[in-house]
Amino acid sequence: MGIKVTKMQGCGNDFVILDYKEFLKMDMKMPDAAKKLCDRNFGVGADGLIIPNLNTDNADIGWFFYNSDGSTAQMCGNGIRCFAKYVHDKGLVEKDEFSVSTLAGIIKPRLMDDGMVMVNMSKPILESEKIPFVPADNMNYKISVKNMIFEGNAVSMGNPHFVIFVEPENDTLALAKEYGPIIETSFEFPEKTNVEFVKIKSYRKIELRVWERGCGITLACGTGACASVVAGILNGKIENSVDVELLGGTVHIDWAGSKDDTNHDVFMTGPANYVFEAELTV
């Protein structure tokens, strides 16, 4: 039996997108479908599975999102850009700007004239109990991992992040690979966490490497880019409009917030591209 699948990517963060009717043909639960389809040897290969949800009454459309290991994620910044382009191109929504119901709340993408997608990612969550983060103070928290002590910032963009700023001589990718999986499951994070290692290149540009909860090293993480910019602004390291260089490309983040006023939405602008459409035998 064959099912029609679409593969898309945003800065190299890749996703299988599947119509709900096609999913039903698989005759399995969504977490199992995610593990099967995202397998890079026996499936399509992707960081996550996205299925549009047309049965939502609080937004124009909703989605089901699963990581490659079958776990759910409240939000995915690169995924929501791909999703927005897909549902608009398929005629599931007709507006260029619309609302999407996610586990992180209502997210609002907008398709731009230049092909990019801008997403209102809503406000950052900085209260420890809502992130969730066990210590009361979520900023500049020192965590001991193996032979290292890292100072990081716990921020949620609907999903938890721990943002660590490192010196220019550090290899951010090597740090993410070695220490990311340990920090992900540390007791401070009851729902695990994404882990970002960030290098400041200028007041308007940062380099980011990320260990994603449920995925491992990925080429890009949109919510991680947002969380890193928020943490950088709150620590006085960067300005309010910043390019974030990821392994797979660059996204632009705008946040008008400050230490004295964090009540502002975060806006992310970046690419969303098709890889292929195909029929997969299952």
N, C-alpha and C positions, 0 to 999 in steps of 0.2 A: 504494500500500500504506500502511496506517496502523499506527502504533505508539502504545501507551498511555504517556503520560508524566505525571509529577507534578511540579509546581513548588512548592518550599517556600522559606522565608526565615527567617533568624535575625538580627534587628536590621538587616534590609535586605540582608544578605549572602545572595544567592539562588542556588538550585541546582535543576538538573533531576535528578530521581531516576527511574531506569529499571530495571525488572526485567530480569534477565539474558536471559530468553527473548525479551523485546521488543528488547533490544539485538541479538540474533542476526539479527533480521529486517532490520536495517540493512545487513548484509553488508559491514561495513567495520571497520577497526581502532578500538580504543577512543579513541586520541588524535584520530583523524579524526571520530569520532562526537561527541567533546566539542566540537571546533571548530564542527561543524555545528549541534549542538543549542544551544550557548551563544551563537551569533550573534544579536545583538539585532535585526537587520534581516531575516535569512532563516531564523532558527530560533526556538526558544522564547525565548531570551535569559536568560543566567545567568552567574554568576561561576565556576561549576564544574559538573561532571557527577559523579553518584554512582550506582554500580551495586552492589547487595548481592552478596556472595560467600558462597554457602552451603557451599562446599567448603573448609572450614577445620577443622583438627583441634586447634588450640591455643586456640580461643576459641569462644564461643557462635555467633558470626557474624563475617564479615569484610566488607570493602568494597574497591571500586576507586574511586579518586578522581582526577579530572583537572581542572586549571585550564582556563579558557576558551580558552587558547592551545594546548591539547593536552598541556601538560607535566604531569608527575605532581607531587603534593605529598605529603610524608610524613604530614602531619596538617592538619586544618582544624577549628578549635574550633566555629565556627557550623555547619559542615557536619555534624559528628558529632552535634550536638543534633538537627538535622533528621532525620538518618539514624536516630537512636535512636527518635524518635517514629514515623517511617514504618514501620520494620520491626516495631515493637510493634503498631501499628494494623493492619498487614497480616497479623499472626499468624505472622511469620517467627521471632519469639522471643516467649515467653509471660511471661517474668519482667520485673518493673519495673526491676530492676538486672541488668545482664549485661555480658559482655566482648566487645570488638570487636577483631579482628586488623587492624592498620594497618601501614604502612611505618615508623611511629614506635614500634611495639610494641603491647602490649595496652592499650587504653583502656577505661575502665569508666563508661558513662553510667547515670544513674538517673532515671527519670521520677517527678516529684514530684506530690503530690496537687493542687497549685495550677496544674498545667499546665506549669510550668517544667521544665527539664531540668538536672540537676546532673551534671557530668562530672569524674571523677578523671582529670586530664590527666597524671598521673605526675610524676616529679621533673624540675626544670629541669636542663638540661645546661650546665655552665659551663666545661668544659675546652675550650680553643681547638681542639685537633685533632679533637674530636668534634662541634663546632658545625656545620660546620668554619669556622675563622677563622685566617688565616695568622699574625698576630702572636701571640706567646706570652701577652701580657697582654690579656685580653678586656674588662676593665672600664676605663671612662674613657679610651678610646682616641680620640686626635685624628685626624680624617680631613679632608683638604683637598678641597673641592669648589668649582670655579669660583672665586668671590671670597670664599668662606666657609670657616671651619674649625669643624667640629662635633665635640663630645666625646660619644661614644656608648658603649653597652654591648652587647657581642655575647652573646646568650643563645639557646639552642635549646630549643624545646618540641617536639622531634621534627623541627622545621623551623627554619632559622636566622632570627634577628631582630637588628636593630641599633636599639637604643632610645636616642633623643636627647631629653634634657630641655631645654625652652626657657623663656624668660622670659614672664611673664604678658602682655606687650604684643605678643608674636609671634603671627602668623597661622599656626597649625599646618597648616591645609589648604593654604595657599599654599606653605609650605615643602615639604610632602610632594609636591605637584605638580611643583615646580621641581627639587628636589634628590633626591627619591626614586628616579627612574629611573637617575640617575647612580650613586648609592650602591649600588643593587641589583646593578650589574654591576662594581663596583670590585674590584680584584685581591685585596683582603683576603678576599673571599668566593668561594672556588672553586666553590661550588654556587649562587652568587647569594644574595641575602638579601631578606627583608621589611624595610621601614624604617618605624620608628615615631617620630613627633614628639609629645612628651608635655608637657602643661601641668599643673602641680600646682595644684589648686583648694583642697584642704585635705588634712589627714593621711589622710582616708578617701575622697577623691574626686579623680580625675584626668580630664583630657580627652585623648583619643587620636585622632590622624589617621594613617592608614597608607597607604603605597604597598606593595601586595602583589606579591610575586614571581609573575610569570606572569599577573597580572590588572590591575595598575595601581591607581588609586584605587578603593577599595571602601567601602561604607557601614559595614562592621564587619569585625573580624578577631579571632576568639576566642583563637587562640594568641598574637597580638600583644598582646592585653589581658593574658594571663598573663605573657608575657615582660616587659611594661612594669611590672607590679606587682612581679615578682621584682627587676628592676633598681632600682626605686624603694625597695624595702625594703633591699636591699644597700647603697644609697647613703644610707640614713637619712632619706629624704624623706617616707615614708608609713608607715602602720601595716600590720598583717598582714591586715586585712579591708577591702577597698576596692571602691567603685563605679567602674566605668570608663565614661565617657560617650563613645560613638561617634557617628558621623554618623547611624546608623540606630536608635540606642537605647542601652540601658545593660545591661551584664552585671556580675555581682558576682564578685570573685575573692578567695579565701582562700588564704593561704600562711603556714604557721607557721615558716618558715625565718628565718635571720639570717646575718650575716657569719660567725658562729662555727659555725653548723650549717645547712647547705643541704640536708640529707638528709630533705626532707619533700615530699610530694605537693602539687601545686597543684590546687585545686578551683574550677571555673567553673560558675556558675549563670546561666541566661538563657532567653529564649523560643525556641520553634521553632513556626512557623506554616505552615499550608497556604496557598498562593496559588490554585492550581487543579489539577484533573485533567482531562486532555483526550486526544483522539486526534489525532496529528500525521501529516500526509501526508508521506512521505519518498520 
